[in-house]
Structures are given as structure tokens and as C-alpha cells.
Amino acid sequence: MSMLLNKYCGDKTMSELLKKAGSKFSVSEVYGLFYGCLAAPELVMPSRYMTLILGGEGKEFKTKEEAEKIYGNLMSLWNLLSGWNPESEPCLFPDIEHPDNCDGIVKRLKDNYSLVEQFIKGLDVGNAEESDFSKDGLKALEDLSRTSVMVKKYAEVIKKEKADNDKDINEELKYTNQLEEILADCIARINLGLKDARMRVVEEMRMLSASPPLKNARIQRNAPCPCGSGKKYKKCCGLSH
């Protein structure tokens, strides 16, 4: 039975649903995990990411409606992010309100850092290997790691300075925006850097799903040879039988 909803509930409601479900994930972490899984070469099934977010397949809810609401909205968010085109569209970050003060900036920086952490986790879940990345994809991965460290350290600096309540924080906001833009660009480049690997895996799955001819099945002599040569069976593999 599909629990997919027609419309995603929005990030504010999702945050409330996650807390109600007892999840340790924030909305930012869900975004990060989904972006990583979607970028990775191998397909990640809903049961896998649901287990990570909700803490186990045996998660119990008080009512069926409660379960359908959280599962349905997580799947709807997945579908929303899967429609993102990194070649032409900006990376969507959660629509979370952060106050324009030191505490708000620190919370925003921490949210961005946790998003990156789960993005890397998502790549691992989808079995992304170093050999899967393009040259620029690897460079973007390095840039992402370096920038995320800067984000974490900058949050620590802002936290130490928050005692100065009258301080003009426009510069801090500007720098935070710049860091966020760099993170978004890195995620887009990594997604594009794994595109060939994703296509290769899809092609491999397609070939595996193709039913091979039965070994004991009798092949007509004038039928096309199952080896794919384009010749008749009697003038190809049939010569050795």
C-alpha cells in the first residue's frame, strides 16, 4: 500500500512530525540524508532511509493515521528532492526561520553542518566509492569537507561573541550566507559528479533484469542467434551444436 501524499506538508510541520515520532533527526538532517542517497550510485529503498530516520523497522505509532502521515510526508519530501535538477536549479535547503541574532546564526550554522554530515552518510548508504566520482566531483567533495569545518568553527566563534547583544551582525549574516551557498554548490557538483556512476548502475540493473534464454530450450535454426550477433542461429552458435 502506497503512503505517498499528493503534497509535502512543509518543513515546519515535518519538524513537528519528527519530534512526535521520537526521531533523532532534524529536518536539515533529513534533507542531507536524502540528497546524499539520491546522489549515490545505488538505489536506496524507502525501508532503508525510514529505518535510519525513525530508528528501526519496528517503530510503533499510536494510530494508523499517525504512521501514514509521517511515512507519507517523508516519501513526498524524497520525491520533491529527487526532482531537483542540479544543472539548472539551486539546491533547496530547509525553510527554517532563524532569528537575525547571534543565537539564530549559530543554530543556522549548526543545521547546515548537520545537513552535510547526513549528506555524507547518504553517499555511504548508496555505496558511493571514490572511483565513482568524476574529477570535479572529487574536488567538490574536498571543498565540502573543508567548508563544513569552517561552518563548525564559525559557529563556535559566533557563540563566544553573543554576549555583545548590541553588535551589528550584518557581516556575520553575509558570511553565513556565503558559506551556505558554497555548501549548496558542492552538493550540486557532487550530484553531477556521480551522474555517470548512477547511469552505469541503472544500465547494469536493466541488463540483469533481461531474461536470458533457457539453456535447454530448443532454438529454431533460422531464428536470430541469442548471442546478439545478428546472424541466424544455424550460421552462428548453432555451428558448434
PyMOL commands that set and color helices and strands:
alter all, ss='L'
color gray80, all
select helices_A, chain A and resi 11-20+27-39+46-54+64-82+102-125+130-132+135-161+170-193+195-209+233-235+237-240
alter helices_A, ss='H'
color red, helices_A
deselect
rebuild
show_as cartoon
